[in-house]
């Protein structure tokens, strides 16, 4: 659909959507203007699909269900295939769908060929990571029909011309639409032949000297936060972990690319690793990292909302480098949620080792949510603490 969009045309009450189990707050919404603009821009193709054209759309990167449920509600679609990297997004979509009577309208799918096979229309919330966009674009161009039409939208402040360049590696046509409410949609079509694609860069690979007998190998999928780099906070934390208590297993909460999990496994040959993250890309990256360090056989890696997969008072050691953002929003609520869940899982006397940006001053929250907390290390940017479970 090429006509300009000047006002919201989608008769769907976005205000009914919630963010739970993600943090709910007055300044955090479950939708934004880019969601509305995407649905409005794609309206012509969605109507055609609903009337017997190309079938239900594919949705990639839906935060809390605005795109999926907006399309299902307005066009009576069923069988929408949805990929959301954060598990909390999946859970929020499920909750919102149940509340709106739309639970049977979609199915969750991993970032794999079956997500886009046969797709006629794809609604894509542009990821902020160019690596993530590269991985998604390549998947679509390789496995979707040549007639696929992609509507890729986001907030203008998070969009760059480099996104057009990434999409241009795989598609002949990338057209920017008119801006509305600080949002914009790119319309993408005509996949290039696979033989013209650049060589795949995934998984991303790197190795680091962290004081072990062998280099620490890191691997990462496109959407893994920080890619295959060693986060500076994690790098500062690692040497202090030799002081952590002995334990039969160690929990890496928010495992990211698996750096902490792999380091602990290499440092302590008798320990078992329990790693979890809500990100599908992070979980996949951690498995790749553990395999690259030849320690995957001593690990369990789980995609989960915090530590919901572990029982109360069942572990002695949890290690955490907490995120300080939820999507594009800087917010400390997610760190507090992870502290509280770590406390739930720890046995009395168990330890939570944490590294955090010093200006965030998490120590009072750790004292309150976990137990007595002492500083173990500090540099101009980061603080490392250990909290003892009450």
C-alpha positions in Angstrom: 0.0 0.0 0.0 1.6 3.3 -1.1 -1.0 5.9 -0.2 0.0 8.4 2.6 -1.4 7.8 6.0 -2.5 10.9 7.9 -4.5 9.6 10.9 -5.1 6.4 12.8 -7.5 4.2 10.8 -7.3 1.0 12.9 -10.4 0.6 15.1 -8.7 -1.1 17.9 -8.4 0.1 21.5 -4.7 -0.1 22.2 -5.3 1.2 25.7 -6.7 -2.2 26.7 -3.2 -3.7 26.4 -1.1 -4.4 29.4 2.7 -5.0 29.8 2.6 -7.7 32.6 4.7 -9.7 33.5 7.0 -6.9 32.4 7.2 -3.9 34.7 4.0 -1.8 34.7 4.4 2.0 35.3 2.6 5.2 34.5 5.4 6.2 32.1 5.5 2.9 30.3 2.9 1.9 27.7 2.2 -1.4 26.0 2.1 0.2 22.6 3.3 3.3 20.8 2.6 5.4 17.7 4.8 3.2 15.5 2.4 0.2 16.2 -0.5 2.3 15.0 1.3 3.6 12.0 2.4 0.1 11.0 -1.1 -1.2 11.0 -2.4 1.8 9.2 0.3 1.7 6.5 -0.3 -2.0 5.9 -4.1 -1.7 6.0 -4.6 -2.2 2.2 -2.6 -5.4 2.1 -4.1 -6.7 5.3 -7.6 -6.2 3.9 -6.7 -8.0 0.8 -5.2 -10.9 2.7 -8.3 -11.1 4.9 -10.5 -11.3 1.9 -8.7 -14.4 0.5 -5.4 -13.1 -0.6 -2.1 -14.2 0.9 -3.5 -15.3 4.3 -2.7 -14.2 7.8 0.3 -11.8 8.3 3.5 -12.6 10.0 4.5 -10.4 12.9 8.1 -9.9 14.1 9.1 -7.9 17.1 5.7 -7.2 18.6 6.3 -5.8 22.0 3.2 -6.7 23.9 0.7 -7.7 21.3 -0.4 -4.4 19.7 0.4 -5.5 16.1 -0.8 -9.1 16.5 -4.0 -8.4 18.3 -4.7 -5.2 16.2 -4.5 -7.3 13.0 -6.5 -10.2 14.5 -9.3 -7.8 15.9 -9.6 -5.6 12.8 -9.4 -8.3 10.1 -10.5 -11.5 11.9 -7.2 -13.2 11.2 -6.4 -16.6 12.7 -3.1 -18.4 12.3 -0.9 -15.3 12.6 2.7 -16.4 13.1 4.5 -14.3 15.7 8.1 -14.0 16.7 9.0 -12.1 19.9 12.5 -12.4 21.2 11.7 -11.5 24.8 9.7 -14.2 26.7 8.0 -11.5 28.7 6.5 -10.2 25.4 5.1 -13.7 24.6 3.5 -13.9 28.1 2.1 -10.3 27.8 0.6 -11.1 24.3 -1.0 -14.2 25.8 -2.5 -12.3 28.7 -3.8 -9.5 26.4 -5.2 -12.0 24.0 -7.1 -13.9 26.7 -8.5 -10.6 28.1 -9.7 -9.6 24.6 -11.0 -13.0 23.5 -8.4 -13.4 20.8 -6.3 -16.3 22.2 -6.9 -18.5 19.1 -5.7 -16.0 16.5 -1.9 -16.5 16.5 0.9 -18.9 17.3 4.4 -18.3 18.6 7.2 -19.2 16.3 11.0 -19.1 16.7 13.2 -17.0 14.4 13.4 -19.9 11.9 12.4 -20.6 8.3 8.9 -21.7 9.2 8.2 -18.3 10.6 8.2 -16.7 7.1 7.6 -19.5 4.7 4.6 -18.7 2.5 4.2 -15.2 4.1 2.5 -12.5 2.0 2.6 -9.6 4.5 5.1 -9.2 7.3 4.8 -6.5 10.0 8.2 -5.8 11.6 9.0 -3.6 14.5 12.6 -2.6 13.6 15.1 -3.8 16.2 17.6 -1.2 17.4 20.4 -3.7 16.7 21.7 -3.8 13.1 22.9 -7.3 13.6 19.4 -8.4 14.7 17.9 -6.7 11.6 20.5 -8.3 9.4 19.6 -11.8 10.7 15.9 -11.1 10.3 16.2 -9.7 6.8 18.3 -12.5 5.6 15.8 -15.1 6.9 12.9 -13.4 5.2 14.8 -13.0 1.9 15.9 -16.6 1.9 12.6 -18.3 2.9 9.6 -16.0 2.2 8.0 -15.9 -1.3 9.3 -13.4 -3.9 6.0 -11.6 -3.6 6.4 -10.9 0.2 5.8 -7.3 1.3 7.4 -6.1 4.6 6.2 -3.1 6.6 9.1 -2.3 8.9 8.4 0.5 11.4 9.8 2.2 14.5 10.3 5.4 16.4 12.3 7.9 14.3 14.8 8.5 17.2 15.7 4.8 17.0 15.9 4.6 13.2 19.0 5.2 11.1 19.9 5.2 7.4 22.0 2.2 8.2 18.8 0.2 8.5 18.0 0.9 4.9 21.4 -0.2 3.9 21.0 -3.5 5.8 17.6 -4.2 4.2 19.1 -3.2 0.8 21.6 -6.1 1.1 18.6 -8.5 0.7 15.8 -6.6 -1.1 15.6 -4.5 -4.3 13.0 -2.1 -2.9 13.2 -0.2 0.4 10.9 2.9 0.5 10.5 5.2 3.4 6.9 6.4 4.2 5.8 9.8 5.6 6.5 10.4 9.3 3.6 10.5 11.8 3.8 11.2 15.5 7.6 10.7 15.4 7.3 7.3 13.8 8.1 6.0 10.3 7.5 2.9 8.2 9.8 1.4 5.6 8.1 -0.6 2.9 10.3 -3.5 1.7 9.8 -5.8 -1.3 11.4 -7.9 -4.0 14.0 -10.2 -2.3 17.3 -10.5 -4.1 18.5 -13.9 -5.2 20.3 -15.8 -2.5 23.6 -16.0 -4.5 23.9 -12.3 -4.2 23.7 -12.1 -0.4 26.8 -11.2 1.5 28.4 -14.1 3.5 26.6 -14.8 6.7 28.2 -13.3 9.8 26.3 -15.4 12.3 27.0 -16.6 14.9 29.2 -13.7 15.8 32.5 -14.9 17.3 35.2 -13.5 19.6 37.7 -14.7 22.2 39.0 -12.9 25.3 41.9 -13.4 27.7 40.2 -13.3 31.2 43.0 -14.9 33.2 42.0 -18.5 32.6 44.3 -21.2 31.1 42.4 -20.9 27.8 40.7 -17.9 26.1 37.0 -17.4 26.8 35.2 -18.0 23.6 32.0 -16.0 23.0 29.3 -16.6 20.3 26.2 -14.6 19.6 23.1 -14.5 17.5 22.1 -11.2 15.9 19.7 -10.0 18.6 21.9 -10.9 21.6 22.6 -7.8 23.6 26.2 -6.7 23.0 26.8 -9.3 20.4 29.9 -11.4 21.0 31.6 -8.7 23.0 32.6 -9.0 26.6 30.5 -6.5 28.5 32.7 -4.2 30.5 30.7 -4.8 33.7 31.0 -8.5 33.2 34.7 -8.2 32.6 35.1 -6.3 35.9 33.0 -8.9 37.7 34.6 -12.1 36.5 37.9 -12.0 38.6 35.9 -11.6 41.8 33.9 -14.8 41.3 36.7 -16.8 42.6 35.6 -15.5 46.1 32.0 -16.8 45.6 31.0 -19.7 47.9 31.3 -23.3 46.8 28.1 -24.7 45.3 27.0 -27.8 43.4 25.6 -25.5 40.7 25.7 -21.8 39.8 22.8 -19.8 38.3 23.6 -17.3 35.6 20.5 -15.1 35.7 20.1 -13.0 32.5 22.8 -15.0 30.7 23.1 -12.8 27.6 25.8 -14.3 25.4 26.9 -16.8 28.0 30.1 -15.1 29.2 29.5 -15.6 32.9 28.1 -19.1 32.5 31.1 -20.2 30.5 33.6 -18.5 32.8 32.2 -20.2 35.8 32.2 -23.6 34.1 35.8 -23.2 33.1 36.9 -21.8 36.5 35.1 -24.6 38.4 35.3 -27.9 36.5 33.0 -29.7 39.1 30.2 -27.2 39.0 27.0 -27.4 37.0 25.7 -24.3 35.3 22.0 -23.2 35.2 21.7 -20.3 32.8 18.5 -18.4 31.9 17.4 -15.4 30.0 14.1 -14.2 28.6 15.6 -13.5 25.2 15.5 -16.3 22.6 18.6 -14.9 21.0 20.4 -14.8 24.3 19.5 -18.4 25.1 20.7 -19.5 21.7 23.9 -17.5 22.1 24.6 -19.0 25.5 24.3 -22.5 24.2 26.7 -21.7 21.3 29.2 -20.1 23.8 29.1 -23.0 26.1 29.6 -25.4 23.2 32.5 -23.3 21.9 34.2 -23.7 25.4 33.4 -27.4 25.5 31.3 -27.1 28.7 27.7 -27.4 27.3 27.5 -31.0 28.8 27.6 -29.4 32.3 24.9 -26.8 31.6 21.2 -26.3 31.4 20.0 -23.3 29.5 16.4 -22.1 29.8 14.4 -19.4 28.3 12.2 -18.1 31.1 10.7 -15.1 32.8 13.5 -14.5 35.4 13.9 -17.7 37.5 10.3 -18.9 37.3 11.7 -22.3 36.3 13.5 -22.9 39.6 11.8 -23.7 42.9 12.0 -21.6 46.1 15.1 -21.9 48.3 16.8 -24.4 46.0 20.1 -22.8 45.1 23.3 -21.5 46.8 24.8 -19.2 44.2 23.3 -16.8 41.7 25.3 -14.4 39.5 23.7 -11.4 37.8 24.7 -8.5 35.6 21.2 -6.9 35.5 19.9 -4.9 32.6 18.9 -1.3 33.3 16.5 -0.9 30.3 13.2 -2.4 29.3 13.1 -2.3 25.5 14.1 1.3 24.6 13.2 2.6 28.1 15.8 3.1 30.9 14.1 1.7 34.0 15.4 0.1 37.3 12.2 -1.9 37.8 13.6 -4.9 35.9 16.7 -5.1 38.1 14.5 -5.0 41.2 12.4 -7.8 39.8 15.5 -10.0 39.2 16.9 -9.3 42.7 13.6 -10.4 44.2 13.4 -13.6 42.2 17.0 -14.4 43.0 16.2 -14.0 46.7 13.2 -16.4 46.2 15.5 -19.1 44.7 18.4 -18.8 47.2 18.6 -20.9 50.3 19.3 -19.1 53.6 23.0 -18.2 53.5 23.1 -18.4 49.7 24.9 -15.7 47.7 23.8 -13.3 45.0 26.8 -11.8 43.2 25.9 -8.7 41.2 27.7 -6.0 39.1 26.0 -2.8 38.4 26.6 0.8 37.1 27.6 2.6 40.2 25.3 5.6 39.7 22.3 3.3 40.0 23.0 2.7 43.7 21.3 -0.6 44.0 22.7 -1.5 47.4 19.7 -0.4 49.4 17.4 -2.4 47.2 19.7 -5.5 47.5 19.7 -5.1 51.3 15.9 -5.0 51.3 15.1 -7.6 48.7 17.9 -10.2 49.3 19.8 -9.6 52.5 22.9 -8.0 53.9 25.0 -6.7 51.0 28.7 -5.7 51.0 30.8 -4.1 48.3 33.5 -6.4 46.9 34.9 -4.2 44.2 34.5 -0.8 42.6 36.0 1.1 39.7 34.9 4.5 38.2 32.0 2.8 36.4 31.0 -0.4 38.2 30.3 -1.8 41.6 30.4 -5.5 42.5 28.4 -6.7 45.5 27.6 -9.9 47.2 24.3 -10.3 49.0 23.7 -13.0 51.6 20.1 -14.4 51.7 18.4 -13.9 55.1 
